Amino acid sequence: MTVQFTDLSTGSSTSWNWLFGDGYTSPLKNPDHTYSAAGICAVSLEAANVIGSNMATKTGYVVVMAAPTPTPTLTIPPS
């Protein structure tokens, strides 16, 4: 599952540190991230500028569901 994240912080941020809750990070302002395992992930963004930085965390923000298991079917042609 790929998710597009958007920085909505105010001020004049010059650097970003996204933590996607699955061990991966990104320094991009508006990154895409692909989740590969099912689970509930908290997402954090630390935005910074020359004055300082601030971090916001959204708990349970991304819920990745496991792919459904296909059900096999058997078709027997008429004889």
BALONU-504050 format. One record per residue: residue number from 1; x, y, z of N, C-alpha, C in turn. Coordinates in nm, 3 decimals. Last residue first. Layout:
BEGIN
PT,NUM,X,Y,Z,X,Y,Z,X,Y,Z
...
// end
This chain:
BEGIN
PT,79,-1.926,-3.402,-1.876,-1.879,-3.514,-1.957,-1.982,-3.559,-2.057
PT,78,-1.841,-3.057,-1.808,-1.939,-3.166,-1.817,-1.887,-3.278,-1.907
PT,77,-1.540,-2.977,-1.627,-1.623,-2.969,-1.747,-1.723,-3.084,-1.750
PT,76,-1.508,-2.836,-1.320,-1.505,-2.966,-1.387,-1.596,-2.957,-1.508
PT,75,-1.315,-2.608,-1.158,-1.421,-2.621,-1.257,-1.405,-2.754,-1.327
PT,74,-1.244,-2.491,-0.849,-1.221,-2.604,-0.938,-1.341,-2.613,-1.030
PT,73,-1.073,-2.226,-0.689,-1.196,-2.284,-0.743,-1.158,-2.395,-0.840
PT,72,-0.931,-2.087,-0.393,-0.918,-2.165,-0.516,-1.054,-2.219,-0.560
PT,71,-0.930,-1.763,-0.289,-1.002,-1.888,-0.270,-0.991,-1.968,-0.401
PT,70,-0.653,-1.571,-0.170,-0.742,-1.614,-0.278,-0.807,-1.748,-0.246
PT,69,-0.659,-1.371,0.112,-0.611,-1.498,0.058,-0.706,-1.543,-0.051
PT,68,-0.608,-1.017,0.096,-0.695,-1.134,0.113,-0.633,-1.258,0.051
PT,67,-0.336,-0.858,0.260,-0.402,-0.893,0.134,-0.489,-1.015,0.155
PT,66,-0.390,-0.681,0.561,-0.327,-0.791,0.489,-0.406,-0.818,0.362
PT,65,-0.395,-0.323,0.582,-0.463,-0.451,0.591,-0.386,-0.557,0.512
PT,64,-0.273,-0.069,0.768,-0.242,-0.150,0.651,-0.306,-0.287,0.672
PT,63,-0.350,0.240,0.866,-0.387,0.102,0.894,-0.367,0.023,0.764
PT,62,-0.217,0.530,1.000,-0.217,0.442,0.883,-0.250,0.301,0.929
PT,61,-0.258,0.640,1.254,-0.290,0.718,1.135,-0.300,0.633,1.009
PT,60,-0.203,0.569,1.512,-0.302,0.491,1.439,-0.344,0.556,1.309
PT,59,-0.117,0.899,1.600,-0.121,0.758,1.640,-0.233,0.686,1.565
PT,58,0.080,1.135,1.475,-0.058,1.088,1.460,-0.058,0.937,1.488
PT,57,0.285,1.387,1.602,0.266,1.244,1.581,0.118,1.214,1.573
PT,56,0.508,1.650,1.531,0.369,1.609,1.552,0.360,1.460,1.519
PT,55,0.765,1.865,1.640,0.725,1.734,1.593,0.578,1.709,1.626
PT,54,0.972,2.137,1.546,0.853,2.090,1.615,0.815,1.956,1.555
PT,53,1.260,2.351,1.584,1.184,2.244,1.522,1.064,2.207,1.608
PT,52,1.397,2.678,1.503,1.387,2.555,1.582,1.308,2.450,1.508
PT,51,1.477,2.885,1.337,1.432,2.916,1.473,1.429,2.793,1.562
PT,50,1.532,2.782,1.088,1.642,2.842,1.163,1.605,2.873,1.308
PT,49,1.323,2.484,1.102,1.377,2.601,1.031,1.485,2.661,1.120
PT,48,1.155,2.166,1.066,1.249,2.258,1.130,1.281,2.376,1.039
PT,47,0.936,1.905,1.157,0.968,2.012,1.062,1.054,2.114,1.136
PT,46,0.873,1.577,1.189,0.949,1.684,1.254,0.986,1.783,1.145
PT,45,0.602,1.368,1.200,0.674,1.463,1.115,0.742,1.565,1.206
PT,44,0.495,1.029,1.228,0.545,1.153,1.288,0.613,1.237,1.182
PT,43,0.243,0.787,1.260,0.326,0.865,1.168,0.366,0.994,1.237
PT,42,0.186,0.458,1.362,0.186,0.599,1.401,0.282,0.670,1.308
PT,41,0.011,0.191,1.209,0.134,0.270,1.219,0.105,0.411,1.267
PT,40,-0.087,-0.136,1.224,-0.132,0.000,1.253,-0.007,0.082,1.282
PT,39,-0.051,-0.383,0.958,-0.035,-0.329,1.092,-0.091,-0.189,1.103
PT,38,0.123,-0.573,0.709,-0.002,-0.533,0.775,0.029,-0.479,0.914
PT,37,0.390,-0.442,0.514,0.339,-0.538,0.611,0.213,-0.482,0.676
PT,36,0.472,-0.241,0.348,0.477,-0.377,0.295,0.421,-0.481,0.392
PT,35,0.402,0.083,0.234,0.399,-0.009,0.347,0.391,-0.151,0.293
PT,34,0.568,0.335,0.077,0.500,0.207,0.054,0.515,0.120,0.178
PT,33,0.524,0.681,0.057,0.585,0.569,0.129,0.501,0.445,0.104
PT,32,0.616,0.997,-0.072,0.534,0.877,-0.085,0.603,0.770,-0.002
PT,31,0.659,1.321,0.094,0.702,1.192,0.039,0.586,1.095,0.012
PT,30,0.714,1.624,0.101,0.588,1.554,0.071,0.618,1.417,0.010
PT,29,0.982,1.678,0.179,0.871,1.758,0.229,0.738,1.684,0.215
PT,28,1.210,1.414,0.279,1.138,1.492,0.179,1.021,1.567,0.241
PT,27,1.344,1.239,0.439,1.374,1.381,0.459,1.298,1.472,0.361
PT,26,1.192,0.956,0.596,1.217,1.033,0.474,1.248,1.177,0.510
PT,25,1.209,0.614,0.720,1.201,0.759,0.735,1.219,0.826,0.600
PT,24,1.095,0.303,0.865,1.147,0.382,0.754,1.123,0.531,0.780
PT,23,0.967,0.174,1.072,1.113,0.172,1.070,1.176,0.253,0.957
PT,22,0.705,0.224,1.059,0.746,0.088,1.024,0.898,0.077,1.014
PT,21,0.648,0.487,1.100,0.595,0.391,1.195,0.628,0.247,1.165
PT,20,0.761,0.688,0.949,0.640,0.625,0.899,0.582,0.517,0.990
PT,19,0.871,0.999,1.003,0.887,0.864,1.058,0.756,0.792,1.029
PT,18,1.027,1.265,0.832,0.908,1.182,0.848,0.950,1.048,0.907
PT,17,1.161,1.558,0.867,1.197,1.421,0.901,1.069,1.345,0.930
PT,16,1.272,1.845,0.690,1.163,1.758,0.734,1.220,1.622,0.767
PT,15,1.360,2.192,0.664,1.395,2.050,0.667,1.280,1.972,0.730
PT,14,1.250,2.438,0.658,1.360,2.416,0.564,1.408,2.271,0.566
PT,13,0.943,2.612,0.698,1.027,2.495,0.723,1.132,2.480,0.614
PT,12,0.810,2.867,0.789,0.900,2.848,0.673,0.995,2.733,0.700
PT,11,0.471,2.812,0.894,0.605,2.867,0.907,0.687,2.836,0.783
PT,10,0.295,2.501,0.949,0.301,2.644,0.920,0.443,2.694,0.942
PT,9,0.250,2.182,0.786,0.300,2.266,0.895,0.304,2.413,0.851
PT,8,0.172,1.989,0.616,0.078,2.101,0.634,0.123,2.193,0.748
PT,7,0.311,1.773,0.394,0.346,1.863,0.505,0.247,1.979,0.508
PT,6,0.167,1.470,0.306,0.178,1.612,0.274,0.208,1.691,0.400
PT,5,0.213,1.147,0.163,0.209,1.233,0.281,0.234,1.377,0.239
PT,4,0.061,0.881,0.008,0.121,1.013,-0.018,0.104,1.097,0.108
PT,3,0.122,0.535,0.027,0.053,0.651,0.084,0.131,0.777,0.050
PT,2,0.070,0.212,-0.097,0.149,0.335,-0.104,0.064,0.452,-0.059
PT,1,0.085,-0.117,0.000,0.000,0.000,0.000,0.090,0.124,0.000
// end
